[in-house]
Amino acid sequence: MGQTWDMFAEAEKTVIGMRIRIDDEPELVTLAYPGCVGMMGMNSLGVGVTGNNLRPTDAQPGVPWTFLCRKVLTSENAEDAARVLTEAPLCSGHNFIVGDAKGVGIDIETTGARCGRFDISEPTFVHTNHITHPSLLSLAEPIDPMGCTVERGCRLDSLLRSERGNIDVSSVQRAFRDHEGKPRSVCSHDYPVASGNRIRTCGALIMNLTQRKAHMVKGLPCQGEFEEISLASIVTEKRSAWSNEATTYRNHRYARDGRHPCEGSGKT
């Protein structure tokens, strides 16, 4: 499973890869940015999560999506991960795909107050930045006419379907580097949106949950090389592209009072 992370072009320089060890929890790797507890990633038990924005009409105070991703990455399997999402006090719209090393895949669309679930049974499954679950369509904001969520979703689905039976890390990398429809392509190059901002693919992550291996790239996938991080290996300092100057994948420990950072009132 994997994801490209499209955001304002200025965000590219902030993208980091974190490898985290906390006592009594699975080790994990996540693609994130400074100050963020985690986004898409994978843990050492073979549970993975991706997350992308949706635009519902019922946003409310609740748990931010980055905390949900981080909590998911303490899960032992995909069903446990799905329960984290469906039982949380939500605040806004996101789509989460969770999977595990046994091949279970679940897609959870959320709004500010509701969830919709797809059990993934097909060999390939693609989701982009618009609500698709029938029970949630009435809560969906209109699709931005300057955006490309539908086009990117259809193109990525076509690319992956053409490789069914032969999909590996290399084939997903090729899909993430695709430029059909550029700049509004899977590998997005500074396309304008209604807000006046320009959107770019600021990074990407591909995860082999069975092998416990993640493949990360900072910036445009077409211009960078994916780096492999294995959760079965010893953590070592490594120079790479993951900070503004030099880089390291670092172990992080959180000083805490016995509670997980995601636990508590859930209010912001």
C-alpha positions in Angstrom: 0.0 0.0 0.0 1.1 3.6 -0.5 0.4 7.2 -0.9 1.6 10.4 -2.5 1.3 13.5 -0.2 0.1 16.6 -2.1 0.2 19.9 -0.3 1.1 23.5 -0.8 4.4 23.6 -2.7 6.1 25.4 0.2 5.6 22.3 2.4 8.1 20.2 0.5 11.1 21.4 2.4 9.5 20.4 5.7 8.9 16.7 4.9 10.7 14.3 7.1 10.8 10.5 7.7 10.6 9.4 11.3 11.4 6.1 12.9 9.9 5.8 16.4 10.4 3.4 19.3 8.3 3.7 22.4 8.4 1.0 25.2 5.6 -1.5 25.0 4.5 -0.4 21.5 5.3 -1.5 18.0 8.2 0.3 16.3 7.0 2.4 13.4 8.1 4.5 10.5 6.0 7.5 9.3 6.2 10.2 6.7 5.5 13.5 8.4 6.7 17.1 9.0 8.1 18.8 12.1 5.7 19.1 15.0 3.4 16.4 13.6 3.0 13.2 15.6 2.6 11.1 12.5 0.8 10.7 9.2 0.9 7.7 6.7 3.1 4.9 7.9 3.7 1.3 9.0 4.5 -0.5 12.2 6.7 -3.5 13.0 3.6 -5.8 13.3 2.8 -5.1 9.6 0.0 -2.7 10.1 -0.1 0.3 7.7 -2.2 3.4 7.2 -2.6 6.1 4.6 -4.7 9.3 5.0 -5.9 12.0 2.6 -8.2 15.0 2.9 -11.9 15.0 2.2 -14.2 18.0 2.2 -17.4 17.4 4.3 -19.8 20.1 5.6 -20.0 19.0 9.2 -16.5 19.8 10.7 -16.5 20.1 14.5 -14.1 20.0 17.4 -12.5 16.6 17.8 -9.3 14.5 17.3 -7.1 15.7 14.4 -6.3 13.2 11.7 -2.6 13.1 12.4 -3.3 11.8 16.0 -5.6 9.2 14.5 -2.8 7.9 12.2 -0.4 7.8 15.1 -2.9 5.8 17.2 -3.6 3.4 14.3 0.1 2.6 14.2 -0.1 1.1 17.7 -2.6 -1.5 16.3 -2.0 -5.2 16.0 -4.1 -5.8 12.9 -6.3 -4.0 10.4 -9.6 -4.5 12.3 -8.1 -3.0 15.4 -6.9 -0.1 13.3 -10.3 0.4 11.8 -11.9 0.5 15.3 -9.5 3.4 16.2 -11.0 5.4 13.4 -14.6 4.5 13.8 -14.7 4.9 17.6 -12.8 8.2 17.8 -14.4 11.6 18.3 -13.8 12.9 14.8 -13.4 16.5 13.7 -13.2 16.7 9.9 -13.1 14.7 6.7 -10.4 12.3 5.9 -10.1 9.0 4.1 -7.9 6.3 5.8 -6.8 3.0 4.2 -5.6 0.5 6.8 -4.0 -2.9 6.0 -2.0 -5.6 7.6 0.5 -8.3 6.8 -2.3 -10.9 6.5 -3.7 -9.1 3.5 -6.7 -7.5 5.2 -7.5 -4.1 3.7 -10.2 -1.6 5.0 -11.1 1.9 3.7 -12.7 4.3 6.2 -14.1 7.6 5.0 -14.8 10.1 7.7 -16.7 13.4 8.0 -16.9 15.5 11.1 -19.3 13.1 12.8 -19.8 10.0 10.6 -17.9 7.2 9.0 -18.3 5.0 6.0 -16.5 1.7 5.5 -15.4 -0.3 2.4 -13.9 -3.8 2.9 -11.3 -4.1 0.2 -11.7 -7.3 -1.7 -10.2 -6.3 -5.1 -6.5 -6.7 -5.9 -6.2 -2.9 -6.3 -8.0 -0.1 -4.5 -7.5 3.6 -5.1 -8.9 6.7 -3.2 -8.3 10.4 -3.8 -9.7 13.6 -2.3 -13.5 13.3 -2.7 -16.2 11.4 -0.7 -17.5 8.3 -2.4 -19.3 6.3 0.3 -23.1 6.4 -0.4 -24.0 7.1 3.2 -21.8 10.2 3.3 -22.5 11.8 -0.1 -25.1 14.2 1.3 -22.3 15.7 3.5 -19.8 16.3 0.7 -18.7 19.7 -0.3 -18.8 20.3 -4.1 -15.6 19.1 -5.8 -13.2 22.0 -6.6 -13.5 22.6 -10.3 -9.8 23.6 -10.4 -8.8 20.4 -8.6 -8.0 17.0 -10.1 -9.1 14.5 -7.6 -11.3 12.6 -10.0 -8.7 12.6 -12.8 -5.9 11.5 -10.6 -8.0 8.7 -9.1 -9.0 7.4 -12.5 -5.5 7.5 -13.8 -3.9 5.8 -10.8 -6.7 3.1 -10.9 -6.0 2.5 -14.6 -2.2 2.2 -14.0 -2.5 -0.2 -11.2 -5.2 -2.3 -12.9 -2.9 -2.8 -15.9 -0.3 -4.3 -13.5 -2.6 -6.6 -11.6 -0.9 -9.9 -10.8 2.5 -8.2 -11.1 2.4 -5.3 -8.7 5.5 -4.7 -6.7 7.3 -1.6 -5.3 8.7 -0.7 -8.7 5.3 -0.7 -10.4 3.9 1.5 -7.7 6.9 3.9 -8.0 6.2 4.1 -11.8 2.6 5.0 -11.1 3.5 7.6 -8.5 5.8 9.2 -11.1 3.1 9.4 -13.8 2.6 12.7 -15.6 -0.4 12.2 -17.8 -2.5 15.4 -17.5 0.5 17.3 -16.0 0.5 19.5 -13.9 -2.8 17.9 -12.6 -1.2 14.4 -12.7 -0.5 11.7 -10.1 2.9 13.3 -9.8 1.6 16.8 -9.3 3.6 19.8 -10.4 2.4 23.1 -8.8 -1.1 23.3 -10.2 -3.3 26.2 -9.0 -6.4 25.7 -6.9 -9.3 28.0 -6.1 -7.6 29.3 -2.9 -4.8 30.7 -4.9 -2.3 28.2 -3.6 -0.2 25.9 -5.8 -0.3 22.2 -5.0 2.6 19.8 -5.4 3.5 16.2 -4.6 5.7 16.9 -1.6 6.6 13.2 -0.8 5.5 9.6 -1.2 5.5 6.4 0.8 5.2 2.8 -0.4 4.8 0.0 2.2 5.3 -3.8 1.9 3.5 -4.9 5.0 4.5 -8.5 4.7 8.2 -7.7 4.5 7.9 -4.8 7.0 9.7 -2.5 4.5 8.8 1.1 3.7 10.1 3.1 0.7 10.1 6.9 1.0 10.9 9.8 -1.2 11.0 13.5 -0.3 9.6 15.9 -3.0 8.4 15.0 -6.4 8.6 11.2 -7.0 9.8 11.8 -10.5 12.8 13.7 -9.3 13.9 11.7 -6.3 15.0 8.2 -5.4 13.0 6.1 -3.0 14.9 5.0 0.1 14.1 1.7 1.8 13.6 1.5 5.6 13.3 -1.9 7.1 11.7 -2.4 10.5 13.6 -5.6 10.8 16.9 -3.9 10.7 19.0 -2.1 13.3 18.4 1.7 13.4 21.4 3.6 12.1 22.2 7.2 11.4 22.1 7.8 7.6 22.7 10.8 5.5 19.9 11.3 2.9 17.4 13.8 1.6 15.3 14.0 4.8 16.2 17.4 6.2 17.2 20.8 4.9 20.9 20.2 5.5 21.9 16.7 6.3 19.6 13.8 7.2 19.0 11.1 9.6 16.3 8.7 10.4 16.0 9.2 14.2 14.6 7.2 17.0 12.2 9.3 19.0 11.1 8.8 22.6 8.2 10.8 24.1 8.4 11.9 27.7 4.9 11.1 28.9 2.9 10.6 32.0 1.9 7.0 31.3 -0.6 7.9 28.6 -0.3 7.6 24.8 -0.2 11.0 23.1 -3.5 10.1 21.4 -5.3 9.4 24.6 -7.3 11.9 26.6 -10.3 14.1 26.0 -9.9 14.2 22.3 -10.8 17.9 22.2 -8.8 20.6 20.4 
